[in-house]
Amino acid sequence: MGAEARMTAAAALGVVELRDRLASGALDALALVESYIARIEAREEVVGAWAWFDPEFARAQARTRDSYRRAGRPLGRLHGLPVGLKDVIDTRSIPTENGAAQDKGRVPLRDAFIVERLKAEGAIIMGKTVTTELAFMHPGKTANPHNPAHSPGGSSQGSAAAVADGMVPLAIGTQTGGSVIRPASYCGVTGFKPTFGAIPRRGVLTQSPSLDTIGVFASDPAGAALLAEVLFGHDPEDSATILAPTPALLAQTTTAPPIPPVFGFVRPPGWEDADPQLHAGFEELVAALGDQAFELPLPSVFDGAAEARKRINFAEMAYHYYPYLRDGTDLLSPATREAMEAGNKVLARDYQSARDLPKVLTAALEELLTRCDAILCPSATGPAPRGLETTGDPIFNGLWTLCGSPCVNVPLMASEEGLPMGVQLVGGHGQDGRLMRSAQWLFDWADGATE
């Protein structure tokens, strides 16, 4: 079987089925990796998803995984599965440059917590995916795989694009505003941002510790759940994490709900300015769901959430990114400098007031979730904008990041031009498994509805 045929066969399989075939020996890790290498070599010039990629490094890992299996050694939960890592995640002996000119040539001495987990569970580190500058708004080189004239979103643009283009089955990103959900929506893949603190951040670029959250990308919710479950845990070096049993995310996601889920359709602040195609798409979706969806007004307390999140983000960014500003102002983009300058002007009382708001929002959200299984709302304001100078508007994402709530993009809709438009589901704190089960149900329901 040629490389193109192998890639077509691999792409037809879900991540969970790929894992099962690798574990059983029906598929060799090296053969799978070769198919993804061929895809990257064929498409990278167009998509530009990778900041660092060495095919020999990937092949060496695959050979090791295959030798483990043939020797009958215990296999990890991600045995043989290639994973792309956003280039803000430290990798020992591999460049981690944070999309920043000042970090060019930076090679960490220690793996991030999540990289240690990936290696322990048998994953193959495929390479480092492109990030915007310091995981903020200034775009990298990545283009949208569906139409390279359009943005892939940001800041986890390379991770979303690599999964969308079939270069890798799984990838990891981060979200401080909308950096997982929005690129997942623009690129047409599943993007899952878990409850704040669920995945330890040690060894990941710190922008805003009150908001920074690690998320994952896959073709479907089950694949995202498989990866996220491996990464969940406690790390004494990350005070946002808690010592608690890891939820059985994959089992929950792939178990049929006792009754079909009910979705509360929310029009978040900024709805009026969204693309008319998005409005029409949600009207059709809610109508098609029938009794399983109803409109749910969002309390007015959420109206100020976007500004509060920005205040926290910019103030903390001004502190944590100060060395970049001190050591090379002209090496930073205007967008990053302006955000840091705005952060320097935030008063202590306003910062603390913004920090207090999530408690109020979370209480209001929990009350809404007593009436439905998940909030249903847009992942972005419409399809990916034309041009690579912007990463799009995060207005529909920052609200839930501020709350620390789990949310997931389900790739369900498309614009008239054929560009993806995602549906965002939001759940309650710590209810990641229930949310992902609802996401898988909606994903399967939509798949059946289009057959």
C-alpha positions in Angstrom: 0.0 0.0 0.0 1.4 3.4 -1.0 1.8 6.4 1.3 -1.3 8.1 -0.1 -3.4 5.0 0.3 -2.2 4.5 3.8 -3.1 8.0 4.7 -6.5 7.6 3.3 -7.0 4.4 5.3 -5.8 6.1 8.5 -7.9 9.1 8.0 -11.0 7.0 7.7 -10.5 5.6 11.2 -11.4 7.4 14.4 -8.6 8.0 16.9 -10.0 5.4 19.3 -10.0 2.8 16.5 -6.5 3.7 15.5 -5.4 3.2 19.1 -7.1 -0.2 19.2 -5.4 -1.3 16.0 -2.0 -0.2 17.1 -2.4 -2.0 20.5 -3.5 -5.2 18.8 -0.7 -5.2 16.2 -3.1 -4.9 13.3 -1.3 -1.6 12.5 2.3 -0.8 13.1 3.2 2.6 14.6 5.9 3.1 11.9 3.5 2.5 9.0 1.1 5.0 10.6 3.8 7.6 11.2 5.0 7.2 7.6 1.5 8.0 6.3 1.4 11.2 8.4 5.0 12.2 7.3 3.9 11.8 3.7 0.9 14.0 4.3 3.0 16.7 6.0 5.6 16.7 3.2 2.8 17.0 0.6 0.9 19.8 2.4 3.1 21.7 4.7 4.1 24.3 2.1 0.4 25.3 1.7 -0.8 25.0 5.3 2.4 25.9 7.3 1.3 24.1 10.5 4.7 23.1 11.9 7.3 25.2 13.8 9.6 22.2 14.2 9.3 18.8 12.4 11.9 16.1 12.0 10.6 12.9 10.3 13.6 10.9 11.5 12.7 11.7 15.1 9.1 10.6 14.5 10.3 7.4 12.8 12.7 6.5 15.7 9.9 6.8 18.3 7.6 4.7 16.1 10.3 1.9 15.8 10.7 1.9 19.6 6.9 1.7 20.1 6.7 -1.2 17.7 9.6 -3.1 19.4 7.8 -2.7 22.8 4.6 -4.3 21.4 6.4 -7.1 19.7 8.3 -7.9 22.9 5.0 -8.1 24.8 5.8 -5.2 27.0 2.9 -3.2 28.6 1.5 -0.6 26.3 0.4 2.9 27.2 -3.0 4.3 26.6 -1.7 6.3 23.6 0.6 3.7 22.2 1.8 4.6 18.8 -0.5 7.7 18.3 1.2 10.7 16.9 0.6 14.0 18.7 1.4 17.6 17.7 2.4 20.1 20.4 1.8 23.8 20.3 5.2 25.5 20.4 4.6 27.0 23.8 5.0 23.6 25.5 8.5 22.8 26.7 10.1 19.7 25.1 13.5 18.6 26.3 16.2 18.9 23.6 13.7 20.1 21.0 13.2 23.8 20.3 10.3 25.6 22.0 10.3 29.2 20.7 6.9 30.5 21.8 6.4 32.2 18.4 8.7 34.9 19.7 11.7 36.4 18.0 13.5 36.6 21.4 13.1 32.9 21.9 14.6 31.8 18.6 16.8 28.8 19.2 15.5 28.2 22.8 15.9 24.6 23.7 14.4 23.5 27.1 16.3 21.2 29.5 13.1 19.7 30.9 9.8 18.4 29.4 6.5 19.9 30.4 4.3 17.9 32.7 2.0 16.9 29.8 5.0 15.9 27.6 6.1 13.5 30.3 2.6 12.1 30.4 2.5 11.6 26.6 5.8 9.8 26.6 4.8 7.6 29.5 1.6 6.6 27.7 3.4 5.7 24.5 2.5 8.7 22.3 4.8 9.8 19.5 5.8 13.4 19.6 5.3 14.3 16.0 6.6 17.9 16.2 5.9 21.4 17.4 3.0 23.3 15.9 2.9 27.0 15.0 1.6 29.4 17.7 0.9 33.1 17.3 3.5 35.3 19.0 3.5 34.4 22.7 0.1 32.8 22.3 -1.5 36.1 21.7 -3.0 37.8 18.6 -0.2 38.3 16.2 -0.5 35.5 13.6 2.1 32.9 12.7 2.5 31.4 9.2 -0.3 28.9 9.3 -3.2 29.1 6.8 -6.6 27.5 6.9 -6.5 24.0 5.4 -10.0 24.5 3.8 -8.9 27.6 2.0 -5.4 29.0 2.5 -6.6 32.5 1.8 -8.4 32.4 5.2 -7.3 32.5 8.8 -7.0 29.2 10.8 -7.7 31.2 14.0 -5.4 31.5 16.9 -3.4 31.2 19.0 -3.3 27.4 18.7 -3.4 27.7 14.9 -0.9 25.1 13.9 -2.5 22.4 16.2 -6.0 22.9 14.8 -4.8 23.1 11.2 -2.6 20.0 11.5 -5.5 17.9 12.7 -7.9 19.4 10.2 -5.5 18.6 7.3 -4.8 15.0 8.3 -1.2 15.7 9.3 -1.6 14.2 12.7 -4.6 12.6 14.5 -4.2 14.5 17.8 -2.7 17.8 18.9 -2.5 20.0 22.0 -3.0 23.7 22.4 -3.7 26.3 25.0 -6.6 28.8 25.6 -6.5 32.1 27.5 -9.3 33.7 25.6 -10.5 31.5 22.7 -7.3 29.9 21.4 -8.6 26.3 21.3 -12.3 26.7 20.5 -12.0 29.4 17.8 -9.3 27.7 15.6 -11.2 24.4 16.1 -14.3 26.1 14.7 -12.5 27.7 11.8 -10.6 24.5 10.9 -13.5 22.1 11.4 -12.3 19.8 14.1 -13.2 19.0 17.7 -11.5 21.3 20.2 -11.9 20.6 23.9 -11.0 23.1 26.6 -11.5 21.3 30.0 -12.3 22.7 33.4 -9.7 25.2 34.5 -6.9 23.4 36.4 -7.8 20.0 35.1 -4.5 19.6 33.1 -1.3 20.8 34.8 0.6 23.7 33.1 4.1 23.2 34.4 6.5 23.8 31.5 3.9 25.7 29.4 4.3 29.4 28.6 2.6 31.5 31.3 0.6 34.4 29.9 -2.3 34.8 32.4 -2.2 32.2 35.2 -5.8 33.0 36.2 -7.0 32.0 32.7 -4.4 29.8 30.9 -5.9 26.4 30.2 -4.5 23.5 28.2 -6.8 22.0 25.6 -6.8 19.3 22.9 -7.7 18.7 19.2 -9.1 15.6 17.5 -11.4 14.7 14.6 -14.2 13.8 17.0 -15.1 14.1 20.7 -14.1 10.5 21.6 -10.6 11.2 20.3 -10.4 14.4 22.3 -11.6 12.6 25.4 -9.0 9.9 25.0 -6.1 12.4 24.9 -7.5 14.7 27.6 -8.0 11.8 30.0 -4.3 11.0 29.8 -3.3 14.6 30.6 -5.7 15.2 33.5 -4.0 15.1 36.9 -2.5 16.9 39.8 0.9 18.6 39.9 2.3 20.3 43.0 4.0 22.8 40.8 0.7 24.1 39.4 -1.5 25.5 42.2 -4.6 25.5 39.9 -4.7 21.7 39.9 -6.3 19.6 42.7 -5.6 16.2 44.1 -8.5 14.1 42.9 -9.3 10.9 41.0 -9.0 11.3 37.2 -12.4 11.1 35.5 -13.0 8.3 33.0 -13.5 10.7 30.2 -13.3 8.3 27.3 -15.7 5.8 28.9 -18.2 8.6 29.7 -17.9 10.1 26.3 -18.5 6.8 24.5 -21.4 5.6 26.7 -24.8 6.5 25.4 -26.7 8.9 27.7 -29.6 7.4 29.6 -31.9 9.8 27.7 -31.0 12.1 24.8 -29.4 15.4 26.1 -31.3 18.7 26.2 -29.4 21.8 25.1 -30.0 25.4 26.2 -29.5 27.7 23.2 -27.8 30.9 24.4 -27.2 34.1 22.3 -24.1 35.5 24.0 -23.0 39.1 24.0 -21.9 40.0 20.5 -24.6 37.8 18.8 -26.0 40.8 16.9 -22.7 41.4 15.1 -22.2 37.7 14.1 -22.3 36.6 10.5 -25.9 36.2 9.2 -25.0 32.7 8.0 -24.2 31.8 11.6 -27.6 33.1 12.7 -29.4 31.1 10.0 -27.3 28.0 10.9 -28.3 28.1 14.5 -31.9 28.7 13.8 -31.9 25.5 11.6 -30.0 23.5 14.2 -32.3 24.4 17.1 -35.3 23.7 14.9 -33.9 20.3 13.9 -33.2 19.4 17.5 -36.9 20.0 18.3 -37.7 19.3 22.0 -34.1 18.7 22.7 -33.2 22.4 22.4 -34.8 25.6 23.8 -33.7 29.2 24.0 -32.1 30.1 27.3 -31.7 33.8 28.1 -28.3 34.7 29.5 -28.5 36.9 32.7 -27.3 40.5 32.3 -24.4 39.7 34.8 -22.6 38.2 31.8 -22.6 41.4 29.8 -19.4 42.7 31.4 -17.5 39.4 31.3 -15.5 40.2 28.1 -14.0 43.3 29.6 -13.3 41.7 32.9 -11.5 38.8 31.2 -9.5 41.2 29.1 -8.5 43.2 32.2 -7.2 40.1 34.0 -5.5 38.9 30.9 -3.7 42.1 30.1 -2.7 42.9 33.7 -1.1 39.4 34.2 0.4 39.5 30.7 2.1 42.8 31.5 3.8 41.2 34.4 4.7 37.8 33.0 5.8 39.1 29.6 7.8 42.1 31.0 11.2 40.5 30.2 10.2 40.4 26.5 9.3 44.1 26.6 12.4 45.0 28.6 14.8 43.0 26.4 13.5 43.9 22.9 10.6 46.2 22.4 11.0 46.4 18.7 11.0 42.6 18.5 7.4 42.4 19.7 4.4 43.0 17.5 2.2 46.1 18.0 -0.7 43.9 19.1 1.4 42.3 22.0 2.9 45.7 23.0 -0.5 47.4 23.1 -2.0 44.7 25.3 0.9 44.9 27.7 0.6 48.7 27.8 -3.1 48.4 28.6 -2.3 45.9 31.3 0.1 48.4 32.9 -2.7 50.8 33.3 -5.1 48.4 35.1 -5.8 49.7 38.6 -5.4 47.2 41.5 -9.1 47.7 42.5 -10.3 47.0 38.9 -8.1 43.9 38.6 -9.3 42.5 41.9 -12.9 43.3 41.0 -12.5 41.4 37.7 -10.9 38.4 39.6 -14.0 38.3 41.8 -16.5 38.1 38.9 -16.0 34.5 37.9 -17.6 33.3 41.2 -20.7 35.3 40.3 -20.8 34.0 36.8 -20.2 30.4 37.8 -23.1 30.5 40.2 -25.4 31.9 37.5 -24.1 29.3 35.0 -24.7 26.4 37.4 -28.3 27.6 37.8 -28.8 27.6 34.0 -27.4 24.1 33.8 -30.0 22.8 36.1 -32.4 23.2 33.2 -30.3 21.5 30.5 -27.4 19.2 29.9 -25.2 21.7 28.2 -25.3 25.3 26.9 -25.4 25.5 23.1 -23.9 28.6 21.5 -21.5 29.6 18.7 -17.8 28.9 18.8 -17.0 31.9 16.7 -18.8 34.8 15.0 -18.9 33.1 11.7 -16.5 31.3 9.2 -12.8 32.0 9.2 -12.1 35.6 8.1 -10.3 36.2 4.8 -6.6 37.1 5.2 -3.8 35.9 7.5 -3.4 39.2 9.3 -6.0 38.4 11.9 -6.9 35.4 14.0 -10.6 36.3 14.4 -12.8 37.6 17.2 -12.8 35.7 20.5 -16.0 37.3 21.8 -17.9 34.0 22.1 -15.0 32.2 23.9 -13.6 34.5 26.6 -16.8 34.4 28.6 -16.5 30.7 29.3 -12.7 30.9 29.8 -13.3 33.5 32.5 -15.8 31.1 34.2 -13.3 28.3 34.0 -16.0 26.1 32.5 -15.3 23.1 30.2 -16.3 23.8 26.6 -16.0 21.9 23.3 -16.3 22.8 19.6 -18.3 20.3 17.7 -17.8 20.7 13.9 -21.3 20.7 12.5 -22.0 23.5 10.1 -20.4 25.2 7.0 -20.8 28.5 5.3 -21.9 29.0 1.7 -18.2 29.1 0.7 -17.6 25.7 2.3 -15.7 27.0 5.4 -16.5 25.3 8.7 -18.6 26.9 11.4 -18.6 25.2 14.8 -21.1 24.7 17.6 -19.9 25.3 21.1 -21.2 23.3 24.1 -20.5 24.5 27.6 -20.8 22.5 30.8 -20.5 22.9 34.5 -17.3 22.9 36.5 -15.9 19.4 36.8 -18.6 18.0 34.5 -16.2 17.4 31.7 -17.3 13.8 31.1 -21.0 14.7 30.9 -20.2 17.6 28.5 -18.1 15.3 26.2 -20.9 12.7 26.2 -23.3 15.3 25.1 -20.8 16.5 22.4 -20.4 12.9 21.1 -24.2 12.5 21.0 -24.6 15.7 19.0 -21.7 14.7 16.7 -23.3 11.4 16.0 -26.8 12.9 15.7 -25.5 15.3 13.1 -23.7 12.6 11.2 -26.9 10.5 11.1 -29.0 13.5 10.0 -26.8 14.2 7.0 -26.7 10.5 5.7 
